[in-house]
């Protein structure tokens, strides 16, 4: 993989691992800077040379390029350290040779090439490429959803409901640490608390999360028995939920911090109470308005009258005008719902349904026959819709046969 590829992919885990003793050429000359160069100028020059002479970018000329790359690296390591730079300025190579190893193992002082390189190329990779940071083991708890079913009356007027929610809570035995009471997590023996481990792959070393502690840097040697080292246990929590007036199907009520407990001191999640409204046997709801069907008898539809209709606040009287037809809507203003998000109270819309008489007596049938003869004798004036529809059908078939 080319070094440029690493820059584009922002992979922070690749570190150069091979360091040699360099030729005793003037370090300032190697970097192409003056003796009074600032730290920023040193870094800029080093980046340019490292990118230019990196062996992976000079496969056809790997020998000389690799040598120049090592020289630039060594020069920058010395001059970027104030103490080493001062010793070098005063005594030359002799002032810093004691801290430089004599073989390919690297600098005798134990300096980690990845740590040096990470500081220089941090802005190329988008962060430290070398040292790595251990992963935070503090995690927020999960959000939960609980469905609650309400009657239409409860949804419109508001109510207070009790809910019992199964969720994970902080273990009372270990107080969330996961370790047995009286003990505590210890430093991970694999990564020594760094949360990262390195694997050598040829010229590169790969840094990745520690497989033992999963990047947290600590281990639980003696786990808590109730929670099995998880720091949380399954439990049930009973909560009182205040449902505001006017809620509807699909509305959610958020209870902050009432979700699952966090991990290692992390914040608890939230609980979202999802509203479901049961079907009503009289009313249906559409936004702020309510609808209902109102059956009326045949004489009232013909002659008019006053009937009682239900609302969510009790019964009200509705005047039915004479000659009302099935499907006619009557609006009762302000008898609907006050929306939960504000706005005017909706209306109640009553749709008339004319009921045909059933189980007629002989006398009633005779009377209806007389009424029928009387109505039919009046022509179209008594049934304008029926005659209009009949005329339309006749015209339709005349066009087909014509």
C-alpha positions in Angstrom: 0.0 0.0 0.0 1.5 3.4 -1.0 2.0 6.1 1.6 -0.3 8.3 -0.3 -3.0 5.7 0.0 -2.7 5.8 3.7 -3.2 9.6 3.6 -6.4 9.3 1.6 -7.8 6.5 3.7 -6.8 8.3 6.9 -5.7 5.0 8.4 -4.0 5.9 11.7 -2.9 2.4 12.6 0.1 2.0 10.2 3.4 2.9 11.7 6.9 2.8 10.2 9.1 0.6 12.3 12.7 0.4 10.8 15.2 3.0 12.1 19.0 3.0 11.3 22.0 5.0 12.3 22.4 7.7 9.7 25.4 9.2 8.1 26.9 12.1 9.9 25.8 14.8 7.6 24.6 18.2 8.9 21.0 17.8 10.1 20.0 21.3 9.0 21.4 20.6 5.6 19.5 17.3 5.3 16.2 19.1 6.0 17.1 22.1 3.9 16.5 24.6 6.6 18.7 27.2 8.4 19.9 26.8 12.0 17.3 29.3 13.2 14.4 27.5 11.6 11.2 27.3 13.6 9.5 24.1 14.7 6.8 24.7 12.0 9.5 25.0 9.3 11.2 21.8 10.5 7.9 19.9 10.4 7.0 21.3 7.0 10.4 20.4 5.5 10.3 16.9 7.0 6.8 16.2 5.6 7.9 17.2 2.2 11.0 15.0 2.3 9.2 12.0 3.8 6.6 12.1 1.2 9.2 12.4 -1.6 11.6 9.7 -0.4 9.3 7.1 1.2 10.5 3.7 -0.2 7.0 2.7 -1.2 6.9 5.7 -3.6 10.3 4.9 -5.0 10.2 1.2 -5.7 12.5 1.6 -8.7 15.1 3.5 -6.7 14.6 2.0 -3.3 18.2 2.1 -2.0 19.1 5.8 -2.3 15.5 6.9 -1.6 15.3 4.8 1.6 18.6 6.2 2.8 17.4 9.8 2.3 14.2 9.0 4.1 16.1 7.6 7.1 18.4 10.6 7.1 15.5 13.0 7.1 13.7 11.1 9.8 16.8 11.1 12.1 17.4 14.8 11.5 13.9 15.7 12.4 13.9 13.5 15.5 16.9 15.4 16.8 16.0 18.9 15.8 12.4 18.7 16.9 13.5 17.9 20.5 14.6 21.1 22.2 17.1 19.3 24.4 18.6 17.3 21.6 18.7 20.2 19.3 20.5 22.3 21.9 23.1 19.5 22.4 23.5 19.1 18.6 24.0 22.9 18.1 26.7 23.0 20.8 28.5 19.7 20.3 27.4 18.5 16.8 26.9 14.8 16.3 28.9 14.0 19.4 26.3 15.6 21.6 23.5 13.3 20.4 25.3 10.1 19.5 24.9 8.7 23.0 21.1 8.6 22.5 21.4 7.0 19.0 21.6 3.3 18.7 24.3 1.8 16.6 22.2 -0.8 14.7 19.0 -1.2 13.0 17.1 -1.6 16.2 16.5 2.1 16.4 17.3 4.9 18.8 18.9 3.6 22.0 16.8 6.0 24.1 13.7 3.9 23.3 11.9 6.5 21.2 9.0 5.0 19.4 9.0 5.9 15.7 5.3 5.7 15.6 5.0 8.4 18.3 7.3 10.7 16.4 5.7 10.0 13.1 2.2 10.4 14.5 3.0 14.0 15.7 4.3 14.9 12.3 1.7 13.4 10.1 -1.3 13.9 12.4 -2.8 16.5 10.1 -2.3 14.2 7.1 -4.1 11.2 8.6 -6.7 13.3 10.5 -5.2 12.5 13.9 -2.4 10.7 15.6 -1.1 7.9 13.5 1.1 6.3 16.0 0.4 6.2 19.7 -3.3 5.5 19.4 -5.8 6.2 22.1 -7.6 3.6 24.2 -11.3 3.4 23.5 -13.6 5.0 26.1 -15.6 2.3 28.0 -18.2 4.8 28.9 -21.4 4.2 26.9 -24.8 5.8 26.9 -27.8 3.5 27.6 -30.1 2.4 24.8 -33.4 4.3 24.1 -36.5 2.3 24.6 -40.1 2.4 23.2 -43.2 1.4 25.1 -46.6 1.2 23.4 -49.6 2.4 25.5 -53.2 2.0 24.4 -55.7 4.7 25.3 -59.4 5.1 24.8 -60.5 8.0 22.7 -61.9 9.8 25.8 -58.5 9.4 27.5 -56.6 10.7 24.5 -58.8 13.7 24.1 -59.1 14.7 27.8 -55.6 13.6 28.9 -54.8 11.1 31.6 -52.1 9.7 33.8 -51.1 6.1 33.0 -48.9 3.6 34.9 -46.5 1.6 32.7 -44.2 -1.3 33.6 -41.1 -1.3 31.4 -38.5 -4.2 31.2 -35.0 -2.7 30.9 -31.4 -3.0 32.0 -30.6 -1.0 35.2 -27.3 -0.4 37.1 -26.3 -3.5 39.1 -27.0 -2.8 42.8 -24.2 -5.2 43.9 -21.2 -3.6 42.0 -22.7 -0.2 41.3 -22.1 -0.6 37.6 -18.4 -1.4 37.8 -18.8 -5.1 36.8 -16.3 -6.2 39.4 -17.1 -8.2 42.4 -17.9 -6.2 45.5 -14.7 -5.2 47.2 -12.6 -5.4 44.0 -12.2 -3.2 40.9 -11.2 -3.5 37.3 -7.4 -3.9 36.7 -5.1 -2.7 34.0 -5.2 -5.0 30.9 -2.3 -7.4 31.0 -2.2 -7.7 27.2 -2.0 -4.0 26.2 -0.8 -2.7 29.6 -3.7 -0.2 29.7 -3.1 1.4 26.3 -6.1 -0.3 24.7 -4.1 -0.9 21.6 -1.7 -3.6 20.4 0.7 -3.8 17.5 1.3 -6.5 14.9 4.3 -6.4 12.7 3.7 -6.8 9.0 6.9 -6.5 7.1 8.0 -2.9 6.9 4.8 -1.8 8.6 3.4 -2.4 12.0 -0.4 -2.5 12.4 -2.0 -1.0 15.5 -5.4 -2.2 16.5 -7.8 -2.5 19.4 -6.6 -4.9 22.1 -8.6 -8.2 21.7 -8.5 -8.8 25.4 -10.0 -5.6 26.7 -11.6 -4.5 23.4 -9.8 -1.2 23.5 -10.8 -0.1 27.0 -7.4 -0.7 28.7 -8.8 -2.5 31.7 -10.0 -6.0 32.7 -12.3 -7.5 35.2 -10.5 -10.3 36.9 -13.2 -11.1 39.5 -16.6 -10.3 37.9 -19.7 -9.5 39.9 -22.0 -12.5 40.1 -25.4 -10.9 39.8 -24.5 -9.0 36.6 -21.8 -11.4 35.4 -19.3 -8.5 34.9 -21.7 -6.4 32.8 -22.4 -3.8 35.3 -26.1 -4.0 34.5 -29.0 -6.4 35.3 -32.4 -7.0 33.7 -35.2 -5.5 35.8 -38.7 -3.9 35.5 -39.4 -0.3 36.2 -42.9 1.1 36.9 -43.4 4.7 35.8 -46.2 7.1 35.9 -46.8 8.8 32.5 -48.7 12.1 32.2 -50.5 12.0 28.9 -51.4 15.5 27.7 -54.9 16.2 26.3 -55.4 15.9 22.6 -52.8 13.2 21.8 -53.4 11.0 18.8 -52.3 7.8 17.2 -48.6 7.8 16.6 -47.7 10.6 19.0 -44.8 9.9 21.3 -44.1 11.1 24.8 -40.3 11.3 25.7 -39.2 10.5 29.2 -35.6 11.7 29.4 -33.2 9.4 31.3 -35.8 6.6 31.8 -34.3 4.3 29.2 -31.6 1.7 29.9 -28.8 2.5 32.2 -25.5 3.5 30.7 -22.3 1.5 30.8 -19.5 2.5 33.2 -21.2 5.6 34.3 -22.6 6.6 30.9 -25.9 8.5 30.8 -29.1 6.5 30.7 -31.1 6.4 27.5 -34.6 7.8 27.0 -38.0 6.1 27.1 -40.4 6.9 24.3 -44.1 6.1 25.1 -45.9 5.5 21.8 -49.6 6.3 21.8 -52.2 4.0 20.3 -55.9 5.0 20.4 -58.5 2.3 20.5 -61.3 2.3 18.0 -64.5 4.0 19.3 -67.9 2.5 18.7 -69.5 5.9 17.9 -66.8 8.4 16.9 -63.9 8.4 14.5 -61.2 11.1 14.6 -59.5 13.0 11.9 -57.1 15.6 13.3 -59.0 18.0 15.5 -62.4 16.9 14.1 -64.7 14.1 15.2 -67.2 12.2 12.9 -70.2 10.1 13.7 -73.2 8.6 11.9 -76.6 9.6 13.1 -79.5 7.3 12.1 -82.9 9.1 11.9 -86.3 7.6 11.2 -88.2 8.2 8.0 -90.9 10.5 9.3 -88.3 12.8 11.0 -86.3 12.9 7.7 -89.5 13.9 5.9 -91.1 16.3 8.4 -88.0 17.5 10.3 -87.6 17.5 14.1 -85.1 17.7 16.9 -82.9 14.8 18.0 -80.2 14.2 20.6 -76.7 13.4 19.5 -73.7 12.3 21.7 -70.5 14.3 22.1 -67.5 13.6 24.3 -68.9 16.1 26.8 -72.4 14.8 26.9 -75.6 15.0 24.8 -76.7 18.0 22.7 -79.8 18.7 20.6 -79.6 18.7 16.8 -82.3 20.2 14.7 -83.1 18.2 11.6 -84.7 20.2 8.8 -87.6 18.7 6.8 -86.8 16.7 3.7 -83.3 15.9 4.9 -81.5 13.3 2.8 -79.1 10.4 3.7 -75.5 11.6 3.9 -76.3 15.2 4.9 -73.6 16.6 7.3 -74.4 18.7 10.3 -71.5 20.5 12.0 -71.5 21.1 15.7 -68.7 23.7 16.2 -66.3 23.3 19.1 -67.4 19.8 19.9 -64.3 18.1 18.6 -60.7 17.9 20.0 -58.3 20.4 21.3 -55.0 19.5 19.4 -52.0 18.6 21.7 -49.8 21.0 19.7 -52.2 23.9 20.1 -54.8 25.4 17.9 -58.6 25.8 17.9 -60.9 23.1 19.1 -62.2 21.0 16.2 -65.8 20.3 15.3 -68.2 17.3 15.5 -69.6 16.4 12.1 -72.8 14.3 12.2 -73.8 12.4 9.0 -77.5 11.6 8.7 -78.4 8.0 7.9 -82.2 7.6 7.1 -83.4 4.3 8.5 -86.0 2.3 6.5 -88.9 1.0 8.7 -88.8 -2.7 9.4 -91.2 -5.3 10.8 -94.3 -3.4 9.5 -97.8 -4.4 10.6 -100.6 -4.9 8.1 -102.1 -1.5 9.0 -98.7 0.2 8.5 -98.3 -1.5 5.1 -101.7 -0.3 4.0 -100.9 3.2 5.0 -97.6 3.1 3.2 -99.3 1.8 0.0 -101.6 4.8 0.2 -98.7 7.1 0.8 -96.9 5.5 -2.1 -99.8 6.1 -4.5 -100.0 9.6 -3.3 -96.3 10.3 -3.8 -96.1 8.6 -7.2 -99.1 10.6 -8.4 -97.3 13.8 -7.7 -94.7 13.0 -10.4 -91.1 14.1 -10.1 -91.6 16.7 -7.4 -91.5 14.2 -4.5 -88.5 12.3 -5.7 -86.3 14.6 -7.8 -83.1 12.6 -7.3 -84.7 9.3 -8.2 -86.2 10.7 -11.4 -83.0 12.5 -12.3 -81.0 9.3 -11.9 -83.6 7.3 -14.0 -83.5 9.9 -16.8 -79.7 9.7 -16.8 -79.8 5.9 -17.2 -82.4 6.1 -20.0 -80.2 8.6 -21.9 -77.1 6.4 -21.4 -78.8 3.4 -23.0 -80.4 5.5 -25.8 -76.9 6.6 -26.8 -75.7 3.0 -26.8 -78.5 1.7 -29.0 -78.6 4.8 -31.2 
